Each structure stands twice: as structure tokens, then as C-alpha cells.
Amino acid sequence: MDRYELRRMDYSLTEDHKALQAAYRQLLETHCPIETVWAAQETGFDKSLWERLCATGATSMAVGEHAGGDGATLVDLSLVAEEVGRVLAPVPWIDHVCAVRLAERLGAVTPEMVEGNRIVGLEITPEPVTGQRLIPSAAIADSLIVRDGDEVVLLTFATNPTRVPNLGQLPMAWVDPAAADSRTVLGAGPEAMAAYGRAVDEWRVLTAAALTGLVEQTMTIAAEFAKMRYTLGVPISTLQAISHPLANMAIAVQGGRNLTRRAAWFLDNEPDERPELPGCAFVFMAEEAPKAATMAVHIQGGLGVSVEAAATAYLVRARGWGLAGGDPGLTAKQVGRLVAERESA
């Protein structure tokens, strides 16, 4: 038996994992109530929350100790991402940590990036693009890492691109690399492309984790409402038309959580063994999150579709976050190619 044999099938959390997740859950529940989410809708960003997260080491934990970080694993980061999604935190934490880890691999990471004093955005695309491209955090990032041909490039702009209104309420903007005020090549060729592909896979894993947290909180909101709402003298939660969809949400949460942690573990320890797992986790949650959030709105009826309802805030992000990296269908096709190549081999 090799040292990984049991862990390949066991994704239970250690006590340290549980303590890490509990700490960030308490932090985010305290400092990111739904009012904070609504207040940040115009920009998609809450600077105070970002600074508070950085002060706790949420950005520095993502890089190795030699770069001034804490050397957290991708499983560690997925636990934080789940809590970010649970409260719909209006901060580009996932984009930033994936970009900084990419900069670290290419030997271009700086202390400002590690500490979060300089926000770095990341282009997420399963296939190469030319010209303008939408980048999820471009409207507030201090610099951006994009793929330009066979090069990985760091861009800076004197003025941030104008934010594009979007369903996920992200600080998203169109970016044209040719219009950048500064362009620094971080790497080129196959090795740089492999490092960029790894960053995209990490983004997929962490986004899947965030969507898992989002769905679990959506389910909690719907379940609490169903327990308090009565019809014919009984709580509506006792009706099969309500209880069965809630059970489906619970299944989606647990399935997404297991798949995400498995993808994170393999990407950290045996990245060439199951390269399709990050895409699988992302596509699964990108499909399940909108279904669950829509059902939560239906359970609450007229209240659920009101602008003031928390369920509405979760619904739009459930639909929008999965599109931040482009059409999830392209990722699904990539997964299909990876599986076909392995089977044919």
C-alpha cells in the first residue's frame, strides 16, 4: 500500500481543517451580513471586508513559505472558498489567490501580492482568446494576469476598466491587453501554459467550493422558511412538494462538497492522475447551484422573488458565478476530451 492509497477515497477533514473552516465562517458571518452584500452591488467589491480578510492571512496562506506565505493546500483553500460562497462575500478572493499562486510558480510573486495590498485579477478561459476579454475582477484589480498567445502576461492600467453590470454582481470588465499601460511577460511556452492551466483548474475547484457553500446557505434559508410557514395547520416542510426538493438540495451540497475536495486533493498530490476532476466539480456545481437557488425562491413564493429577500441575492449569484469563466459547456467538452484520451490510452 502506498501512502496515498487510503486518502484517494477518504476526504474527511482533520481537526485543523475544521478549525480553519470554523474560524472563517465566524469571521464572514460576523462581518458580511446580507446588508453588506446589497451595499456592494454597485461595485461588486467591499474594501473593508477585503482588508479584514487580508489581515487574517486569507491571501498569504495561499502561497509557499519561501514567498512569505503559509503554504496552505488546495483543500485548505477550498474550505475558505466555501465560506466565501456561503455569505456571498463581495471580494475577489478566489481570483486573487489563484493569480498569486500562478505568479509564484512563474517566479513573479511580490510581497504586495501575497499580503493582498495589491489585488491581482486572473483571466479565466478554457480556450485561448484574442482581443478583448471579460475578466471577473478587472474593474477593481491593481493588475491582471492574462494568457496572450503562448505567453502569460501581467497587465496594469492607469485607470481600471469600466465595470460591466452582470448577473453575478462581480467587478467584471472588458479588458484589451493591447490597451494596457504596462505589459510584463511572466512566462512563455509549454511550461508557462501548463502553469496557467493549473491556475484555471484551481479557480474551477475554488469556485465549485464557493457554489457549494452558496447552495447550502440557500437550502438553510428555504428550510427555515418552510418550518415556519403553515398550511392547513401543518408546516409546509412536511409536504412532499417541499421536503423532497430540500432533500435534493442536501444531496447536491454533499455531492458537490465531496467532488470538490477530491478534485482539490488530486490537484495537490497527483495532478496527472485525474486531470478531469476540477472541471467535473465546476460543471456539476455550475449546473446544480441555479437549480437549488431557483427552488429556494419557489419555496418562499412571493417573498422569495422580492428584491429585499436574501434568496434573490443567492439566486442571481448562483446563476452568474458559474459564467465568470465563460460557458461551463466548454469546460464540459474539455472534460470529455480528457476522459476520452485516458480511456483510449
LUMVO-591508 format. One record per residue (C-alpha): residue number from 0; x, y, z; residue in one letter. Coordinates in Angstrom, 3 decimals. Example, Ala and Ser with C-alpha at 12.3 -4.5 7.8 and 13.67 -1.06 7.14 Angstrom:
# residues 2
+-----+----------+----------+----------+---------+
: num :       px :       py :       pz : residuo :
+-----+----------+----------+----------+---------+
:   0 :   12.300 :   -4.500 :    7.800 :       A :
:   1 :   13.670 :   -1.060 :    7.140 :       S :
+-----+----------+----------+----------+---------+
END
This chain:
# residues 345
+-----+----------+----------+----------+---------+
: num :       px :       py :       pz : residuo :
+-----+----------+----------+----------+---------+
:   0 :    0.000 :    0.000 :    0.000 :       M :
:   1 :    1.433 :    3.388 :   -0.972 :       D :
:   2 :    0.972 :    6.422 :    1.271 :       R :
:   3 :   -1.850 :    7.803 :   -0.851 :       Y :
:   4 :   -3.996 :    4.697 :   -1.260 :       E :
:   5 :   -6.450 :    5.386 :    1.576 :       L :
:   6 :   -6.533 :    9.141 :    1.056 :       R :
:   7 :   -7.603 :    8.746 :   -2.569 :       R :
:   8 :  -11.025 :    7.677 :   -1.293 :       M :
:   9 :  -11.186 :    9.390 :    2.108 :       D :
:  10 :  -11.802 :   13.127 :    2.062 :       Y :
:  11 :  -12.812 :   13.600 :    5.676 :       S :
:  12 :  -11.480 :   16.709 :    7.407 :       L :
:  13 :   -8.812 :   16.794 :   10.080 :       T :
:  14 :   -9.287 :   18.790 :   13.278 :       E :
:  15 :   -7.073 :   21.508 :   11.815 :       D :
:  16 :   -9.295 :   21.667 :    8.733 :       H :
:  17 :  -12.397 :   22.003 :   10.887 :       K :
:  18 :  -10.820 :   24.742 :   12.996 :       A :
:  19 :   -9.791 :   26.665 :    9.864 :       L :
:  20 :  -13.270 :   26.496 :    8.365 :       Q :
:  21 :  -14.958 :   27.418 :   11.648 :       A :
:  22 :  -12.708 :   30.459 :   12.057 :       A :
:  23 :  -13.536 :   31.832 :    8.608 :       Y :
:  24 :  -17.206 :   31.010 :    8.995 :       R :
:  25 :  -17.365 :   33.045 :   12.185 :       Q :
:  26 :  -15.395 :   35.905 :   10.630 :       L :
:  27 :  -17.526 :   36.126 :    7.500 :       L :
:  28 :  -20.872 :   35.652 :    9.238 :       E :
:  29 :  -19.930 :   38.482 :   11.595 :       T :
:  30 :  -18.596 :   40.944 :    9.049 :       H :
:  31 :  -20.547 :   40.068 :    5.900 :       C :
:  32 :  -24.286 :   40.078 :    6.639 :       P :
:  33 :  -26.657 :   40.279 :    3.690 :       I :
:  34 :  -26.772 :   44.086 :    4.096 :       E :
:  35 :  -23.056 :   44.218 :    3.231 :       T :
:  36 :  -23.725 :   42.180 :    0.105 :       V :
:  37 :  -26.508 :   44.508 :   -1.022 :       W :
:  38 :  -24.443 :   47.619 :   -0.291 :       A :
:  39 :  -21.641 :   46.368 :   -2.564 :       A :
:  40 :  -23.811 :   45.614 :   -5.585 :       Q :
:  41 :  -22.856 :   48.772 :   -7.483 :       E :
:  42 :  -19.152 :   47.936 :   -7.459 :       T :
:  43 :  -19.075 :   44.227 :   -6.668 :       G :
:  44 :  -16.452 :   44.923 :   -4.016 :       F :
:  45 :  -16.300 :   45.738 :   -0.300 :       D :
:  46 :  -12.886 :   47.191 :    0.519 :       K :
:  47 :  -13.339 :   46.950 :    4.279 :       S :
:  48 :  -14.143 :   43.247 :    4.103 :       L :
:  49 :  -11.184 :   42.660 :    1.794 :       W :
:  50 :   -8.788 :   44.365 :    4.203 :       E :
:  51 :  -10.189 :   42.364 :    7.097 :       R :
:  52 :   -9.699 :   39.092 :    5.192 :       L :
:  53 :   -6.150 :   40.023 :    4.260 :       C :
:  54 :   -5.385 :   40.856 :    7.893 :       A :
:  55 :   -6.330 :   37.304 :    8.887 :       T :
:  56 :   -3.932 :   35.811 :    6.337 :       G :
:  57 :   -6.584 :   34.706 :    3.847 :       A :
:  58 :   -4.341 :   35.760 :    0.935 :       T :
:  59 :   -0.901 :   34.974 :    2.327 :       S :
:  60 :   -1.945 :   31.443 :    3.280 :       M :
:  61 :   -2.214 :   30.580 :   -0.413 :       A :
:  62 :    1.500 :   30.769 :   -1.249 :       V :
:  63 :    4.546 :   28.873 :   -0.036 :       G :
:  64 :    6.610 :   29.783 :    2.988 :       E :
:  65 :    9.584 :   30.751 :    0.801 :       H :
:  66 :    7.366 :   33.501 :   -0.689 :       A :
:  67 :    6.211 :   34.763 :    2.696 :       G :
:  68 :    3.061 :   32.667 :    2.902 :       G :
:  69 :    1.780 :   29.770 :    4.951 :       D :
:  70 :    1.843 :   27.019 :    2.330 :       G :
:  71 :   -1.848 :   26.117 :    2.530 :       A :
:  72 :   -3.071 :   23.193 :    0.459 :       T :
:  73 :   -5.816 :   23.485 :   -2.115 :       L :
:  74 :   -8.092 :   21.574 :    0.269 :       V :
:  75 :   -7.450 :   24.297 :    2.883 :       D :
:  76 :   -8.313 :   26.968 :    0.361 :       L :
:  77 :  -11.490 :   25.150 :   -0.694 :       S :
:  78 :  -12.744 :   25.349 :    2.907 :       L :
:  79 :  -12.272 :   29.123 :    2.923 :       V :
:  80 :  -13.897 :   29.382 :   -0.523 :       A :
:  81 :  -16.940 :   27.513 :    0.775 :       E :
:  82 :  -17.382 :   30.126 :    3.493 :       E :
:  83 :  -16.884 :   32.959 :    0.996 :       V :
:  84 :  -19.721 :   31.498 :   -1.063 :       G :
:  85 :  -21.920 :   30.895 :    1.970 :       R :
:  86 :  -22.152 :   34.643 :    2.691 :       V :
:  87 :  -21.822 :   35.841 :   -0.934 :       L :
:  88 :  -18.745 :   37.823 :    0.127 :       A :
:  89 :  -18.190 :   40.704 :   -2.363 :       P :
:  90 :  -14.429 :   40.229 :   -2.615 :       V :
:  91 :  -12.281 :   38.758 :   -5.440 :       P :
:  92 :  -10.560 :   36.324 :   -3.086 :       W :
:  93 :  -10.708 :   33.289 :   -5.395 :       I :
:  94 :   -9.399 :   35.176 :   -8.425 :       D :
:  95 :   -6.632 :   36.789 :   -6.375 :       H :
:  96 :   -5.276 :   33.664 :   -4.689 :       V :
:  97 :   -5.285 :   31.722 :   -7.973 :       C :
:  98 :   -3.472 :   34.584 :   -9.723 :       A :
:  99 :   -0.913 :   34.937 :   -6.923 :       V :
: 100 :   -0.228 :   31.180 :   -6.885 :       R :
: 101 :    0.336 :   31.390 :  -10.660 :       L :
: 102 :    2.702 :   34.342 :  -10.190 :       A :
: 103 :    4.555 :   32.303 :   -7.563 :       E :
: 104 :    5.018 :   29.380 :   -9.987 :       R :
: 105 :    6.372 :   31.774 :  -12.605 :       L :
: 106 :    8.746 :   33.437 :  -10.136 :       G :
: 107 :    6.984 :   36.807 :  -10.246 :       A :
: 108 :    5.184 :   36.999 :   -6.898 :       V :
: 109 :    5.732 :   40.114 :   -4.754 :       T :
: 110 :    5.065 :   40.814 :   -1.052 :       P :
: 111 :    2.284 :   43.234 :   -2.026 :       E :
: 112 :    0.505 :   40.438 :   -3.869 :       M :
: 113 :    0.985 :   37.982 :   -1.024 :       V :
: 114 :   -0.428 :   40.363 :    1.589 :       E :
: 115 :   -3.325 :   41.420 :   -0.633 :       G :
: 116 :   -2.238 :   45.067 :   -0.712 :       N :
: 117 :   -2.184 :   44.738 :   -4.478 :       R :
: 118 :   -5.180 :   42.894 :   -5.911 :       I :
: 119 :   -4.361 :   40.664 :   -8.867 :       V :
: 120 :   -7.078 :   39.526 :  -11.244 :       G :
: 121 :   -6.954 :   36.441 :  -13.431 :       L :
: 122 :   -8.353 :   35.768 :  -16.876 :       E :
: 123 :  -10.357 :   32.529 :  -16.756 :       I :
: 124 :  -10.856 :   30.890 :  -20.090 :       T :
: 125 :  -10.826 :   27.204 :  -21.096 :       P :
: 126 :   -9.680 :   28.145 :  -24.603 :       E :
: 127 :   -7.335 :   30.851 :  -25.980 :       P :
: 128 :   -8.954 :   34.160 :  -26.955 :       V :
: 129 :   -7.684 :   37.226 :  -28.791 :       T :
: 130 :   -8.504 :   40.876 :  -28.390 :       G :
: 131 :  -10.922 :   41.970 :  -25.683 :       Q :
: 132 :  -11.954 :   39.507 :  -22.992 :       R :
: 133 :  -14.152 :   39.668 :  -19.877 :       L :
: 134 :  -12.234 :   39.279 :  -16.629 :       I :
: 135 :  -14.233 :   38.782 :  -13.397 :       P :
: 136 :  -12.262 :   41.183 :  -11.164 :       S :
: 137 :  -10.843 :   43.622 :  -13.734 :       A :
: 138 :  -12.861 :   46.643 :  -12.528 :       A :
: 139 :  -11.118 :   46.725 :   -9.138 :       I :
: 140 :   -7.827 :   44.808 :   -9.627 :       A :
: 141 :   -4.492 :   46.621 :   -9.485 :       D :
: 142 :   -3.039 :   44.267 :  -12.086 :       S :
: 143 :   -4.221 :   41.372 :  -14.226 :       L :
: 144 :   -2.689 :   38.100 :  -15.371 :       I :
: 145 :   -3.891 :   37.003 :  -18.806 :       V :
: 146 :   -2.966 :   34.496 :  -21.478 :       R :
: 147 :   -1.786 :   36.167 :  -24.688 :       D :
: 148 :   -0.901 :   33.629 :  -27.349 :       G :
: 149 :    1.674 :   31.316 :  -25.767 :       D :
: 150 :    2.638 :   33.917 :  -23.154 :       E :
: 151 :    1.397 :   34.580 :  -19.632 :       V :
: 152 :    1.363 :   38.344 :  -19.182 :       V :
: 153 :    0.924 :   40.747 :  -16.251 :       L :
: 154 :   -1.034 :   43.860 :  -17.255 :       L :
: 155 :   -1.537 :   47.134 :  -15.437 :       T :
: 156 :   -3.791 :   50.047 :  -16.348 :       F :
: 157 :   -3.577 :   53.663 :  -15.244 :       A :
: 158 :   -7.357 :   53.589 :  -14.854 :       T :
: 159 :   -9.370 :   50.464 :  -14.137 :       N :
: 160 :  -11.623 :   49.302 :  -16.982 :       P :
: 161 :  -15.286 :   50.229 :  -16.573 :       T :
: 162 :  -17.339 :   47.662 :  -14.707 :       R :
: 163 :  -19.877 :   45.729 :  -16.767 :       V :
: 164 :  -23.222 :   45.089 :  -14.994 :       P :
: 165 :  -23.600 :   41.342 :  -14.642 :       N :
: 166 :  -25.860 :   38.747 :  -13.070 :       L :
: 167 :  -23.250 :   37.583 :  -10.568 :       G :
: 168 :  -22.706 :   41.141 :   -9.265 :       Q :
: 169 :  -18.955 :   40.751 :   -9.860 :       L :
: 170 :  -16.467 :   43.597 :  -10.538 :       P :
: 171 :  -16.273 :   42.332 :  -14.117 :       M :
: 172 :  -14.914 :   44.384 :  -17.021 :       A :
: 173 :  -13.793 :   44.104 :  -20.625 :       W :
: 174 :  -10.015 :   44.113 :  -20.986 :       V :
: 175 :   -7.925 :   44.648 :  -24.107 :       D :
: 176 :   -4.287 :   43.627 :  -23.479 :       P :
: 177 :   -3.165 :   45.930 :  -26.278 :       A :
: 178 :   -4.510 :   48.938 :  -24.344 :       A :
: 179 :   -2.563 :   48.192 :  -21.143 :       A :
: 180 :   -0.217 :   50.860 :  -19.794 :       D :
: 181 :    2.265 :   48.205 :  -18.716 :       S :
: 182 :    2.829 :   44.699 :  -20.063 :       R :
: 183 :    5.226 :   42.252 :  -18.405 :       T :
: 184 :    5.768 :   38.743 :  -19.764 :       V :
: 185 :    5.850 :   36.315 :  -16.824 :       L :
: 186 :    6.483 :   33.212 :  -18.911 :       G :
: 187 :    6.143 :   31.714 :  -22.363 :       A :
: 188 :    5.955 :   28.316 :  -23.994 :       G :
: 189 :    4.653 :   24.953 :  -22.776 :       P :
: 190 :    5.734 :   25.369 :  -19.140 :       E :
: 191 :    4.012 :   28.732 :  -18.805 :       A :
: 192 :    0.888 :   27.366 :  -20.471 :       M :
: 193 :    0.875 :   24.409 :  -18.072 :       A :
: 194 :    1.173 :   26.788 :  -15.105 :       A :
: 195 :   -1.692 :   28.880 :  -16.458 :       Y :
: 196 :   -3.813 :   25.755 :  -16.979 :       G :
: 197 :   -3.136 :   24.763 :  -13.374 :       R :
: 198 :   -4.346 :   28.204 :  -12.200 :       A :
: 199 :   -7.561 :   27.820 :  -14.188 :       V :
: 200 :   -8.131 :   24.374 :  -12.645 :       D :
: 201 :   -7.580 :   25.819 :   -9.169 :       E :
: 202 :  -10.109 :   28.544 :   -9.946 :       W :
: 203 :  -12.605 :   25.882 :  -11.007 :       R :
: 204 :  -12.118 :   23.945 :   -7.775 :       V :
: 205 :  -12.448 :   27.004 :   -5.550 :       L :
: 206 :  -15.462 :   28.321 :   -7.470 :       T :
: 207 :  -17.135 :   24.919 :   -7.121 :       A :
: 208 :  -16.453 :   25.109 :   -3.373 :       A :
: 209 :  -17.930 :   28.617 :   -3.194 :       A :
: 210 :  -21.046 :   27.454 :   -5.048 :       L :
: 211 :  -21.331 :   24.548 :   -2.596 :       T :
: 212 :  -21.386 :   26.970 :    0.319 :       G :
: 213 :  -23.877 :   29.149 :   -1.559 :       L :
: 214 :  -26.245 :   26.208 :   -2.127 :       V :
: 215 :  -26.019 :   25.062 :    1.484 :       E :
: 216 :  -26.955 :   28.514 :    2.769 :       Q :
: 217 :  -29.739 :   28.766 :    0.183 :       T :
: 218 :  -31.071 :   25.438 :    1.421 :       M :
: 219 :  -30.916 :   26.678 :    5.026 :       T :
: 220 :  -32.875 :   29.823 :    4.167 :       I :
: 221 :  -35.553 :   27.776 :    2.387 :       A :
: 222 :  -35.744 :   25.146 :    5.132 :       A :
: 223 :  -36.135 :   27.725 :    7.910 :       E :
: 224 :  -38.941 :   29.386 :    5.980 :       F :
: 225 :  -40.640 :   26.041 :    5.335 :       A :
: 226 :  -40.590 :   25.188 :    9.040 :       K :
: 227 :  -42.283 :   28.464 :    9.991 :       M :
: 228 :  -44.840 :   28.660 :    7.175 :       R :
: 229 :  -48.073 :   26.740 :    7.841 :       Y :
: 230 :  -50.860 :   25.499 :    5.610 :       T :
: 231 :  -53.907 :   23.541 :    6.795 :       L :
: 232 :  -52.417 :   23.584 :   10.274 :       G :
: 233 :  -49.093 :   21.938 :    9.412 :       V :
: 234 :  -45.671 :   23.346 :    8.389 :       P :
: 235 :  -45.207 :   23.310 :    4.640 :       I :
: 236 :  -41.913 :   21.477 :    5.251 :       S :
: 237 :  -43.991 :   18.328 :    5.878 :       T :
: 238 :  -45.365 :   18.404 :    2.318 :       L :
: 239 :  -43.604 :   16.201 :   -0.218 :       Q :
: 240 :  -43.558 :   19.022 :   -2.765 :       A :
: 241 :  -41.336 :   20.958 :   -0.342 :       I :
: 242 :  -39.426 :   18.291 :    1.581 :       S :
: 243 :  -38.284 :   16.366 :   -1.498 :       H :
: 244 :  -36.692 :   19.393 :   -3.231 :       P :
: 245 :  -34.983 :   20.284 :    0.046 :       L :
: 246 :  -33.595 :   16.751 :    0.183 :       A :
: 247 :  -32.338 :   17.167 :   -3.390 :       N :
: 248 :  -30.520 :   20.336 :   -2.316 :       M :
: 249 :  -28.842 :   18.457 :    0.523 :       A :
: 250 :  -27.722 :   15.759 :   -1.927 :       I :
: 251 :  -26.290 :   18.416 :   -4.267 :       A :
: 252 :  -24.396 :   20.030 :   -1.386 :       V :
: 253 :  -22.826 :   16.801 :   -0.199 :       Q :
: 254 :  -22.092 :   15.574 :   -3.705 :       G :
: 255 :  -20.516 :   18.882 :   -4.699 :       G :
: 256 :  -18.507 :   19.059 :   -1.482 :       R :
: 257 :  -17.097 :   15.547 :   -1.884 :       N :
: 258 :  -16.279 :   16.062 :   -5.546 :       L :
: 259 :  -14.634 :   19.433 :   -4.868 :       T :
: 260 :  -12.447 :   18.109 :   -2.062 :       R :
: 261 :  -11.482 :   15.105 :   -4.151 :       R :
: 262 :  -10.532 :   17.385 :   -7.054 :       A :
: 263 :   -8.520 :   19.610 :   -4.694 :       A :
: 264 :   -6.655 :   16.652 :   -3.204 :       W :
: 265 :   -5.754 :   15.128 :   -6.562 :       F :
: 266 :   -4.682 :   18.507 :   -7.964 :       L :
: 267 :   -2.356 :   18.970 :   -4.987 :       D :
: 268 :   -0.948 :   15.440 :   -4.813 :       N :
: 269 :   -1.460 :   13.599 :   -8.116 :       E :
: 270 :   -2.378 :   16.229 :  -10.729 :       P :
: 271 :   -1.745 :   13.929 :  -13.687 :       D :
: 272 :   -3.818 :   11.054 :  -12.304 :       E :
: 273 :   -7.295 :   12.601 :  -12.568 :       R :
: 274 :   -6.971 :   15.856 :  -14.538 :       P :
: 275 :  -10.690 :   15.901 :  -15.329 :       E :
: 276 :  -11.807 :   16.301 :  -11.691 :       L :
: 277 :  -11.518 :   20.132 :  -11.409 :       P :
: 278 :  -13.688 :   20.535 :  -14.494 :       G :
: 279 :  -16.160 :   17.927 :  -13.228 :       C :
: 280 :  -16.562 :   19.711 :   -9.892 :       A :
: 281 :  -17.007 :   23.085 :  -11.567 :       F :
: 282 :  -19.529 :   21.921 :  -14.181 :       V :
: 283 :  -21.535 :   19.964 :  -11.587 :       F :
: 284 :  -21.921 :   22.919 :   -9.236 :       M :
: 285 :  -22.449 :   25.407 :  -12.061 :       A :
: 286 :  -25.484 :   23.299 :  -13.036 :       E :
: 287 :  -26.773 :   22.424 :   -9.562 :       E :
: 288 :  -26.463 :   25.846 :   -7.900 :       A :
: 289 :  -29.024 :   27.623 :  -10.128 :       P :
: 290 :  -31.465 :   24.708 :   -9.732 :       K :
: 291 :  -31.217 :   24.779 :   -5.948 :       A :
: 292 :  -31.439 :   28.561 :   -5.692 :       A :
: 293 :  -34.452 :   28.632 :   -8.016 :       T :
: 294 :  -36.235 :   26.035 :   -5.893 :       M :
: 295 :  -35.454 :   28.035 :   -2.744 :       A :
: 296 :  -37.163 :   31.038 :   -4.304 :       V :
: 297 :  -40.166 :   28.896 :   -5.282 :       H :
: 298 :  -40.487 :   27.561 :   -1.728 :       I :
: 299 :  -40.746 :   31.123 :   -0.429 :       Q :
: 300 :  -43.254 :   32.126 :   -3.071 :       G :
: 301 :  -43.809 :   35.857 :   -3.498 :       G :
: 302 :  -41.370 :   36.667 :   -0.707 :       L :
: 303 :  -38.586 :   34.808 :   -2.494 :       G :
: 304 :  -38.779 :   36.916 :   -5.652 :       V :
: 305 :  -38.814 :   40.253 :   -3.815 :       S :
: 306 :  -35.696 :   42.380 :   -4.119 :       V :
: 307 :  -35.321 :   42.501 :   -0.340 :       E :
: 308 :  -35.243 :   38.705 :    0.041 :       A :
: 309 :  -31.900 :   37.030 :    0.649 :       A :
: 310 :  -33.000 :   34.204 :   -1.639 :       A :
: 311 :  -32.942 :   36.591 :   -4.599 :       T :
: 312 :  -29.349 :   37.618 :   -3.857 :       A :
: 313 :  -28.350 :   33.946 :   -3.794 :       Y :
: 314 :  -30.274 :   33.161 :   -6.973 :       L :
: 315 :  -28.568 :   35.754 :   -9.179 :       V :
: 316 :  -25.113 :   34.773 :   -7.961 :       R :
: 317 :  -25.863 :   31.082 :   -8.360 :       A :
: 318 :  -26.604 :   31.808 :  -11.995 :       R :
: 319 :  -23.798 :   34.318 :  -12.539 :       G :
: 320 :  -20.729 :   32.980 :  -10.772 :       W :
: 321 :  -20.521 :   29.873 :  -12.927 :       G :
: 322 :  -20.391 :   32.075 :  -16.034 :       L :
: 323 :  -17.460 :   34.183 :  -14.815 :       A :
: 324 :  -15.066 :   31.845 :  -16.599 :       G :
: 325 :  -17.119 :   31.644 :  -19.779 :       G :
: 326 :  -19.565 :   28.963 :  -20.862 :       D :
: 327 :  -19.311 :   25.933 :  -18.499 :       P :
: 328 :  -20.168 :   23.849 :  -21.563 :       G :
: 329 :  -16.649 :   24.492 :  -22.883 :       L :
: 330 :  -15.241 :   23.066 :  -19.665 :       T :
: 331 :  -17.535 :   20.055 :  -20.050 :       A :
: 332 :  -16.128 :   19.450 :  -23.543 :       K :
: 333 :  -12.607 :   19.684 :  -22.135 :       Q :
: 334 :  -13.515 :   17.099 :  -19.504 :       V :
: 335 :  -14.853 :   14.836 :  -22.237 :       G :
: 336 :  -11.602 :   15.090 :  -24.181 :       R :
: 337 :   -9.514 :   14.290 :  -21.100 :       L :
: 338 :  -11.594 :   11.223 :  -20.275 :       V :
: 339 :  -11.560 :   10.020 :  -23.879 :       A :
: 340 :   -7.783 :   10.377 :  -24.062 :       E :
: 341 :   -7.326 :    8.382 :  -20.863 :       R :
: 342 :   -9.685 :    5.629 :  -21.941 :       E :
: 343 :   -8.149 :    5.327 :  -25.375 :       S :
: 344 :   -4.668 :    5.167 :  -23.817 :       A :
+-----+----------+----------+----------+---------+
END
